[in-house]
Amino acid sequence: MDRKSGRLSWDGLRGRVQDAGAPPEAVDRLVELEGRRKFFGQVGRGGATLAMLGFFGAGTEAAMRGLFGRGLIPVAWAQEVTDDQARQALQETGKEGITVHNERPLNAEFGAHELADEITPINRHFIRNNGLIPQRAFQQDLQGWALEIDGEVNQPLKLTMEQIRNMPARTIQASLECGGNGRSLFDPPVRGNQWRQGAIGCSEWTGVSLGDVLREAGLRDSAVYTGHYGEDPPLAGDEVPISRGVPIDKAMEEHTLLAYQMNGEDLPAVHGFPLRIVVPGWVGSCSQKWLTRIWVRDQEHDGPKMLGYSYRMPAYPVAPGEDVPEEDMEVAKDWPIKSMITGPAEGSEHAAGAVTVTGHAWAGEHEVERVEVSIDFGNTWTEAELRDPANKYAWQQFEAEVELPGRGYYEIWARAFDDEGNGQPFRQPWNPRGYMGNVVHRVPVRVTA
Amino acid sequence: MDRKSGRLSWDGLRGRVQDAGAPPEAVDRLVELEGRRKFFGQVGRGGATLAMLGFFGAGTEAAMRGLFGRGLIPVAWAQEVTDDQARQALQETGKEGITVHNERPLNAEFGAHELADEITPINRHFIRNNGLIPQRAFQQDLQGWALEIDGEVNQPLKLTMEQIRNMPARTIQASLECGGNGRSLFDPPVRGNQWRQGAIGCSEWTGVSLGDVLREAGLRDSAVYTGHYGEDPPLAGDEVPISRGVPIDKAMEEHTLLAYQMNGEDLPAVHGFPLRIVVPGWVGSCSQKWLTRIWVRDQEHDGPKMLGYSYRMPAYPVAPGEDVPEEDMEVAKDWPIKSMITGPAEGSEHAAGAVTVTGHAWAGEHEVERVEVSIDFGNTWTEAELRDPANKYAWQQFEAEVELPGRGYYEIWARAFDDEGNGQPFRQPWNPRGYMGNVVHRVPVRVTA
């Protein structure tokens, strides 16, 4: 392994995979890819992903088995993405080095150390899709497109993009995070994309406040919830696209946007062109992409992925692996307090002495009160400097200096607290689908002799 | 499962084992035992042991596989102990319900909830042997027995038990703990007895201060270490008995005893009759049983189990699973800060509301400063009442009241701090043989609706 970059050579990668007891076909595939890969040059960030897992040592075995078992595709494979639409989406947004979990639907994330920007660039923002990307989005085609507002409103609306763009615009930084971010840390494991820490981004979104539009339509007293509809085609004929919503108070909150720009550019296809909802601080599935309709409901929305175990959490704390009756599940809403270390990188090597720790913290509907950093498994803590958020719902940057005392293995931990005294847990409380993971982030590093 | 007792029925046990994917031969064995067991009546505490593991839910699978893979014998099997000597030792000390890890050598422990006594009764003290128990011990036979003190002393001694008993006696409570206690919590797993929390006891030991004896022999300036020899027969002809020692300062410390009584009775066979060393606060292997010789050394003792990876720790923090060169290993000495919850029991059920948490805390060469208890994965902590120790090296009792807010799964955590501010770690730092485990003790409980 190239210690400085945290990358594995192909030889190292193959050896590690073999040592980890990967099935022969996985090793064969790696060898085959290795041959092809030589044409592309150096090993990319996918190697780093493996190295990061590997850095936990012999525990790697489980990680490796999981890796291959679950079909996680490191970026060494990324240029091997075979689905046309997935490849097109990755190329259009320049997401070089992303780790692809699935191609259909396309789900992909970056490593925590690749997300150090205060404003997440488009080419570093994670991708979470439930269906396919509409052709309209790739073609930037507004022909026939409109946004309908109907249901419990006095005046149903049908708005063109021109009309929306003529309304008062608002630009905010907003943390959007997949409900399953951190799922790979659940024990026992749960089904679904095995996100590590990277299914989070805080980009700058420009659009109109959903509240302004709903006021224009005139909410009836019976309005209690929104239902969001997009035009993303389902993956198969028998599947319907995701359709989630939010309570009307959250919909009316000034930071809930109908966004048409991301970081000052029209939305890329994969991020929802021409229009998406941005519901900051809440589980990412609320932030529907490729939006065409908002149905104002007189009850909690019951669209696809609102019911059963989808994006729902137990109403009470459950034991790891426990069967939870469906009637005890509740819709997931805002994220609990959370932080992420973006530097140093997992698996990086350092000299003994001072090391700067950087990262972000965010707290759903709350404010981040403080962030603390530990290098001794939680025995002692250093309070980090914490920057103010750009606006409510933007993540906040922290920085701390720690002293790595000498040779050996250390884990840098960050722990954030919100304004109600809630801290990140030291063990991940479990739920059936692995949502809202906010266990203390642990970054293993090494001090060389 | 009988929720109140935390015990599994045989049907439940078999079902769980099958669900956990145990190998067919394990299930067959269980069915066979079940048939025989019916003659003995109700399922014993072994069921509780399984239930405790099972309480972590689907994570059970790994636990179960480990359980069967490693040959841990729950007490449902205990009456199946086939080794004559092991059975005799268990019967003589009345250790009903103990969980037997191995029979030859005999290694066995109780559950944490079975260790609530301030002074651990003989019938609840763990057993850790490296070899066999001398026949002399079973026969309480002092014929031909003597303790020799030789090496770097001015006057080598050969003491009869009568002579030792005529020296000034001293009685102390002393925490003795196997170096591998908590090994089962190491990740990745390490070889060796998969102790849970029970390889610890704090009984009352009576004997003479080793320092008094060494002063009588007259230490030379060259004396730096002790080497302890017992008369326990090795397991096989090519194995030599364990022979460990301590630095001379620790040997001279007034609490380091040559003990001939345990809780006011002559030492039971399995605990070292007629004489053992008690080195309180230090890794248990220092406390040699069936003692016949102390060789005062002019260097660190190099007897069996003093070298290589035996009872040795890396000189610097290592990554989980890391290969550590032998020259970087150092002899294990005193235990780090630690606590254990003895009530409520793992897997117990409660009504919402106040629950009393009890346990012990100890700190090797240090003093326990405080103990805190959490029921929310370390978010908030309640300071426990902490009793003074009976004497230095005795464990200290703590008690706290927590409020279980409502239905669901909770984990009660206890965390002790020593007088230098060292707290128990939230993750277990790893070492190659899984010694000195002191991760925060987690006790899962359930509040019923």
Boltz contact constraints between the chains, C-beta under 6 A:
constraints:
  - contact:
      token1: [A, 56]
      token2: [B, 320]
      max_distance: 6.0
  - contact:
      token1: [A, 57]
      token2: [B, 319]
      max_distance: 6.0
  - contact:
      token1: [A, 57]
      token2: [B, 320]
      max_distance: 6.0
  - contact:
      token1: [A, 57]
      token2: [B, 321]
      max_distance: 6.0
  - contact:
      token1: [A, 57]
      token2: [B, 322]
      max_distance: 6.0
  - contact:
      token1: [A, 58]
      token2: [B, 188]
      max_distance: 6.0
  - contact:
      token1: [A, 58]
      token2: [B, 321]
      max_distance: 6.0
  - contact:
      token1: [A, 59]
      token2: [B, 187]
      max_distance: 6.0
  - contact:
      token1: [A, 59]
      token2: [B, 188]
      max_distance: 6.0
  - contact:
      token1: [A, 59]
      token2: [B, 320]
      max_distance: 6.0
  - contact:
      token1: [A, 59]
      token2: [B, 321]
      max_distance: 6.0
  - contact:
      token1: [A, 188]
      token2: [B, 58]
      max_distance: 6.0
  - contact:
      token1: [A, 188]
      token2: [B, 59]
      max_distance: 6.0
  - contact:
      token1: [A, 316]
      token2: [B, 407]
      max_distance: 6.0
  - contact:
      token1: [A, 316]
      token2: [B, 408]
      max_distance: 6.0
  - contact:
      token1: [A, 317]
      token2: [B, 408]
      max_distance: 6.0
  - contact:
      token1: [A, 317]
      token2: [B, 409]
      max_distance: 6.0
  - contact:
      token1: [A, 318]
      token2: [B, 409]
      max_distance: 6.0
  - contact:
      token1: [A, 319]
      token2: [B, 57]
      max_distance: 6.0
  - contact:
      token1: [A, 319]
      token2: [B, 409]
      max_distance: 6.0
  - contact:
      token1: [A, 320]
      token2: [B, 56]
      max_distance: 6.0
  - contact:
      token1: [A, 320]
      token2: [B, 57]
      max_distance: 6.0
  - contact:
      token1: [A, 320]
      token2: [B, 59]
      max_distance: 6.0
  - contact:
      token1: [A, 321]
      token2: [B, 57]
      max_distance: 6.0
  - contact:
      token1: [A, 321]
      token2: [B, 58]
      max_distance: 6.0
  - contact:
      token1: [A, 321]
      token2: [B, 59]
      max_distance: 6.0
  - contact:
      token1: [A, 322]
      token2: [B, 57]
      max_distance: 6.0
  - contact:
      token1: [A, 377]
      token2: [B, 425]
      max_distance: 6.0
  - contact:
      token1: [A, 377]
      token2: [B, 426]
      max_distance: 6.0
  - contact:
      token1: [A, 377]
      token2: [B, 427]
      max_distance: 6.0
  - contact:
      token1: [A, 377]
      token2: [B, 429]
      max_distance: 6.0
  - contact:
      token1: [A, 378]
      token2: [B, 426]
      max_distance: 6.0
  - contact:
      token1: [A, 379]
      token2: [B, 423]
      max_distance: 6.0
  - contact:
      token1: [A, 407]
      token2: [B, 316]
      max_distance: 6.0
  - contact:
      token1: [A, 408]
      token2: [B, 316]
      max_distance: 6.0
  - contact:
      token1: [A, 408]
      token2: [B, 317]
      max_distance: 6.0
  - contact:
      token1: [A, 409]
      token2: [B, 317]
      max_distance: 6.0
  - contact:
      token1: [A, 409]
      token2: [B, 318]
      max_distance: 6.0
  - contact:
      token1: [A, 409]
      token2: [B, 319]
      max_distance: 6.0
  - contact:
      token1: [A, 423]
      token2: [B, 379]
      max_distance: 6.0
  - contact:
      token1: [A, 425]
      token2: [B, 377]
      max_distance: 6.0
  - contact:
      token1: [A, 426]
      token2: [B, 377]
      max_distance: 6.0
  - contact:
      token1: [A, 426]
      token2: [B, 378]
      max_distance: 6.0
  - contact:
      token1: [A, 426]
      token2: [B, 426]
      max_distance: 6.0
  - contact:
      token1: [A, 427]
      token2: [B, 377]
      max_distance: 6.0
